[in-house]
Amino acid sequence: MTEFLFFGLQTKSNKPIFSHANLMVFTASWYELLGMKLSGAWRRDADYHDAIHILRQIGDKNRSDTLKKSMSFRNFSPFVDDQTFIKRFDRTWSDAFN
């Protein structure tokens, strides 16, 4: 019997980058990835360093726009309230750009 292990992000993107009979891969925006990282289970080292890298890819041109866009992609589960998300964003932003 064959077993399959799957990890995926449910993206809102409709742009496939790979398609096969049993697999379809879509793009995800940097904002989508950041929202996922900041609202996930927050495994401190892995998610924190990933979030810093993602923020640096987005750039530091418009902090409020980046926060707003990334919040729109928060995970439903585990749920993270606005205050917790913003606190994580603020710390990550500070460490990424200061």
Residue pairs with C-beta under 8 A, 6 or more apart in sequence:
9 28
9 32
9 33
9 36
11 26
11 27
11 28
11 32
12 32
12 73
13 26
13 27
13 28
13 29
13 32
14 26
15 26
15 27
16 24
16 25
16 26
16 27
17 25
17 26
17 27
18 24
18 25
19 25
29 73
30 54
30 57
30 58
31 58
31 66
31 69
31 70
31 72
31 73
32 73
33 50
33 54
34 51
34 54
34 55
34 58
34 66
34 70
34 73
35 69
35 70
35 71
35 72
35 73
35 74
35 75
36 73
36 74
36 75
37 47
37 50
37 51
37 54
38 47
38 51
38 70
38 74
38 80
38 85
38 88
38 89
38 92
39 74
39 75
39 78
39 79
39 80
39 85
40 47
40 75
40 78
41 47
41 78
42 48
42 80
42 88
48 92
51 88
51 92
51 96
52 92
52 95
52 96
55 66
55 92
55 93
55 96
55 97
56 96
56 97
58 66
60 93
60 96
60 97
63 93
66 93
67 86
67 89
70 89
71 82
71 85
71 89
74 80
74 85
80 88
